[in-house]
């Protein structure tokens, strides 16, 4: 038993140092591949992606995803506690419908280091990785990584691949309207399709553009999207 326990402790130690190394690795280098991307390949959706640097992304798409997914992104420490509380109350009242409250930081933790789906174990790991990237990465790096790895259609990952697939242009040149359409697809990009444009995207993207107008003058937002 003592020998087995020593082996277990060594394995835990190795895993700890490996994940810490990988978090630091991804601070400067984009993840070679993610579990979600592997699943996309296995399921036959393919894998279209083209990582680009932060300055090669239009400020329109940076603003659009914050307007759509996480309006307090520049201010919070990885978790929007008010949104979590509202989601918990909503889910109690509507057990057959689920509302999430994941920040962009949490989505990066899930998309880069973990897998899709729920469960307390995976959510616990998500909390840990969110905490770590908020400490070790900048807000700009978190948003850059999100815009490079987020699924934006069947087999389409990242804003560069999405911009080229849907609008035949690079992410640097994406318009305000087109950025809002892509942001509108993010809750479920296989269901909320950009092309052909789905009813869900049609219903959401005008509201996202309104929120973009409301947020654009915020000083903290401008520091992140510049």
C-alpha positions in Angstrom: 0.0 0.0 0.0 2.9 2.4 0.8 4.4 1.7 -2.6 1.1 2.3 -4.4 0.6 5.5 -2.4 4.1 6.7 -3.4 3.2 6.0 -7.1 0.0 7.9 -6.8 1.6 10.9 -5.2 4.3 11.0 -7.9 1.6 10.8 -10.6 -0.3 13.7 -9.0 2.9 15.7 -8.8 3.8 15.1 -12.4 0.2 16.0 -13.5 0.4 19.2 -11.5 3.6 20.3 -13.0 2.5 19.3 -16.5 -0.8 21.3 -16.3 1.1 24.3 -14.9 3.6 24.1 -17.7 0.8 23.9 -20.3 -1.0 26.9 -18.8 2.3 28.9 -19.1 2.9 27.4 -22.6 -0.5 28.7 -23.8 0.1 32.1 -22.4 2.4 32.7 -25.4 1.7 29.9 -27.8 -1.7 28.9 -29.1 -2.8 25.4 -28.1 -1.8 22.8 -30.7 -5.2 21.2 -30.6 -8.1 21.0 -28.1 -10.4 18.1 -27.1 -13.3 19.8 -28.7 -11.4 20.1 -32.0 -10.5 16.4 -31.8 -14.2 15.5 -31.2 -15.1 17.6 -34.2 -12.8 15.6 -36.4 -13.9 12.2 -35.0 -17.6 13.1 -35.5 -16.9 14.0 -39.1 -17.4 17.8 -38.9 -13.8 18.4 -39.9 -11.5 21.1 -38.5 -11.1 24.5 -40.1 -9.0 26.9 -38.1 -6.4 29.6 -38.7 -4.9 31.1 -35.6 -4.2 34.8 -35.8 -2.7 37.3 -33.5 -4.7 39.8 -31.4 -3.8 42.8 -33.7 -5.0 40.8 -36.7 -8.5 40.7 -35.2 -10.9 43.6 -35.8 -12.0 45.5 -32.7 -15.6 44.8 -34.0 -15.4 41.1 -33.1 -13.7 41.8 -29.8 -16.5 44.1 -28.9 -19.2 41.8 -30.3 -18.3 38.8 -28.2 -18.1 40.9 -25.0 -21.5 42.4 -25.8 -22.9 38.9 -26.4 -21.1 36.7 -23.9 -19.6 38.7 -21.1 -20.1 42.4 -20.7 -18.2 42.6 -17.4 -15.1 40.8 -18.9 -12.6 43.6 -18.3 -13.7 44.0 -14.7 -14.2 40.6 -13.2 -11.7 38.0 -11.9 -13.0 35.2 -14.1 -16.5 34.8 -12.6 -19.6 36.9 -12.8 -21.2 36.1 -9.4 -24.4 38.0 -10.1 -24.9 36.2 -13.4 -24.3 32.8 -11.6 -26.8 33.7 -8.9 -29.4 34.6 -11.5 -28.7 31.4 -13.5 -29.1 29.2 -10.3 -32.5 30.9 -9.5 -33.7 30.5 -13.1 -32.7 26.9 -13.3 -34.5 26.1 -10.0 -37.7 27.6 -11.4 -37.3 26.0 -14.8 -35.9 22.5 -14.3 -36.4 21.5 -17.9 -34.5 24.6 -19.3 -30.9 25.5 -18.4 -29.4 29.0 -18.3 -25.6 29.3 -18.2 -23.5 32.1 -16.7 -20.0 31.3 -18.0 -17.7 34.2 -18.6 -15.3 34.4 -21.5 -12.5 33.3 -19.1 -14.5 30.2 -18.1 -15.1 29.4 -21.7 -11.4 29.6 -22.5 -10.7 27.3 -19.5 -13.2 24.8 -20.8 -12.3 25.0 -24.5 -8.5 24.9 -24.1 -7.9 22.6 -21.1 -11.1 20.5 -20.8 -14.0 19.1 -22.6 -17.6 20.0 -23.3 -20.4 18.9 -21.0 -21.4 19.3 -17.4 -20.8 17.5 -14.2 -19.3 18.6 -10.9 -15.9 17.2 -11.6 -15.5 19.1 -14.9 -17.0 22.3 -13.4 -14.5 22.0 -10.6 -11.6 21.8 -13.0 -13.1 24.7 -14.9 -13.0 26.9 -11.8 -9.4 26.0 -11.2 -8.2 26.7 -14.8 -10.2 29.9 -14.9 -8.6 31.1 -11.7 -5.1 30.2 -13.1 -5.4 32.0 -16.4 -6.9 35.1 -14.8 -3.7 35.2 -12.6 -1.1 34.3 -15.2 -2.6 35.7 -18.5 -3.6 39.2 -19.5 -7.2 40.0 -20.4 -6.1 40.5 -24.0 -4.5 37.1 -24.1 -7.6 35.4 -22.7 -9.8 37.2 -25.3 -7.3 36.4 -28.1 -7.3 32.7 -27.2 -11.1 32.7 -27.0 -11.4 34.2 -30.5 -9.0 31.6 -31.8 -10.4 28.4 -30.3 -14.2 29.0 -30.0 -16.4 26.9 -32.2 -18.2 29.1 -34.7 -19.9 26.6 -36.9 -19.7 22.9 -37.8 -15.9 22.2 -37.8 -15.1 25.9 -37.8 -12.9 27.2 -35.0 -11.8 30.7 -34.4 -12.7 34.1 -35.9 -10.3 33.9 -38.9 -11.7 30.6 -40.2 -15.3 31.9 -39.5 -14.7 35.2 -41.3 -13.3 33.5 -44.4 -16.0 30.8 -44.4 -19.0 33.1 -44.0 -17.9 36.5 -45.4 -14.8 35.8 -47.6 -12.6 38.2 -45.6 -10.0 38.1 -42.9 -10.8 38.7 -39.2 -9.0 42.0 -39.4 -11.6 43.4 -41.9 -14.8 42.0 -40.5 -17.6 44.5 -40.3 -19.6 45.4 -37.3 -22.8 43.6 -38.6 -20.9 40.5 -39.5 -19.1 40.4 -36.2 -22.5 40.6 -34.4 -23.8 37.7 -36.5 -20.9 35.5 -35.5 -21.2 36.5 -31.9 -24.9 35.6 -32.0 -24.1 32.1 -33.1 -21.8 31.3 -30.1 -24.3 29.8 -27.6 -24.8 26.9 -30.0 -22.9 27.3 -33.4 -24.3 24.1 -34.9 -27.8 25.2 -34.3 -27.4 29.0 -34.5 -26.0 29.1 -38.0 -24.6 32.2 -39.7 -24.9 30.8 -43.2 -27.6 30.1 -44.0 -28.6 32.5 -41.3 -30.8 30.9 -38.7 -33.8 32.5 -37.0 -31.9 32.4 -33.7 -29.1 34.5 -35.2 -31.5 36.9 -36.8 -33.3 37.4 -33.5 -30.0 38.0 -31.6 -27.6 40.0 -33.7 -29.6 43.3 -33.7 -29.7 43.3 -29.9 -25.9 42.5 -29.8 -25.3 45.5 -32.1 -27.3 47.7 -29.7 -25.2 46.4 -26.8 -22.0 47.1 -28.8 -23.1 50.7 -29.1 -23.8 50.9 -25.4 -20.4 49.4 -24.4 -18.1 50.9 -26.9 -17.5 54.2 -25.0 -16.6 52.4 -21.8 -13.0 53.1 -20.8 -12.3 49.5 -19.6 -13.7 48.0 -22.8 -11.6 50.3 -24.9 -8.4 49.2 -23.1 -9.1 45.6 -24.0 -10.2 46.0 -27.6 -7.6 48.5 -28.8 
